[in-house]
């Protein structure tokens, strides 16, 4: 086995393959987070102040929440179509109760009310 160019499909040990896949998912997640931070920074037109003002902080917060809501929506839609969750999208840790947008955690009317107050 070539350690420098092996893919997880080439690895015979299932535990090692699972570990490598988990590390790959972490790397993909870090790339997404980096891209999100860069995009939100551009959207909110932030310079490099020593401290964020209230408007900039609110903009960043809302930008990140929209990303999380969008990710959860896509993951839920893929799951509803019958695709196995393990192959449809990596677990990005976005199912924390405060970010979860399913009807299990909040009513749709309160979700709509919350979304109507979003500003950038």
N, C-alpha and C positions, 0 to 999 in steps of 0.2 A: 504494500500500500504506500502510495506516494503522499507524504504529509503536506507537501507544499501545494498540491493541486487537487486534492481530494474533495469531492462533493459529498453531501450527506448520503446520497444514493450509493456511493462506493464503499461506505463504511459498514462492516459486518456487525459490529456491536450496536444493538438498538439503543442502549442508554447513551452511548457516545453520539450516535446520530441525532437523538432527541436533544442532547445538550447543544450540539452544533446548530441545529435548527432554532433552538431558543436564542442562542447568541446572535444568529442572523436576524431574527425578529427584533431583538434589542437594537441592533445596528440600524435596521430599517426605521424603527421608531425614532431613534435619535436623529436620523436624517429628516424625518417628518417634522419633528419638534424644531430643528434648526430652520427648516424652510418656513414653518409657521411663524417663528419669532421674527425672521427677516421680513416676511410679508406683512405681518401686523405692524412692525416698526415702520415700514413704508406707508401703509394705509393711514396710520395715525400721524404721519409726518413728524416724527420725533427727531429732535437734535440730540445732543449729548449733554443735557443739563446734569448738574450734580444731584438733582432730586426731581422726580416726576411731579407735575402739577396734577390737580384733580381731574382735569379734562383728559390729559394724556393717559392717566391711570385708568379712567373709565373706558376710554377707547381701547386700550390694550386688553382690559378685562373682557369687554364685549367681543372683541375680535377672537380671542381664544375660546370664549363660550360658543360662538357661532361655529368655529372649527369643530369643537367637540360635539355639538348638536348635529352637525352635518355628518361627521364620522359615525355617530351612533345611528342616525337615520339610515345611512347606507348599509351598515352592518346588519341592522334589523331587517331591511328590505331583502338583502341577500339571504338572510336566515329564513325569511318567510317564503322564499322561492324554493326552499328545500335543499339548498346547498349546505354541505356540512360546514360548521363554523370553523373547524380546524383548517380547511382549505380555502375558505372564502376570504378571510382577512386575519391578520395577526392580532393576538390579544394585546391591545395597546393600553390596557388599564383604564379605559374610559367608561367603565360601567359602575363607577362610584355613584352612590345614591344622589349626590348633588348634581351629577352630570347626566344621569340616566333619563331619557325622555320617553320611556314607555309609559303606558297607562297604569302600570303597576305602581309606579312611584308617585305620579302626580296626575290629576285629572286633566283632560284635554283642554277644558275651559281655562284652568289656571295656567297651563302651558301657553295657550294663546294670549292670555293677558300678560304673562311675563314677556313673551316675544314682542308684543306690541310696544313695550317700553324700551326696546333695544335701540341704542343710538351709537353711532360711530363718530 
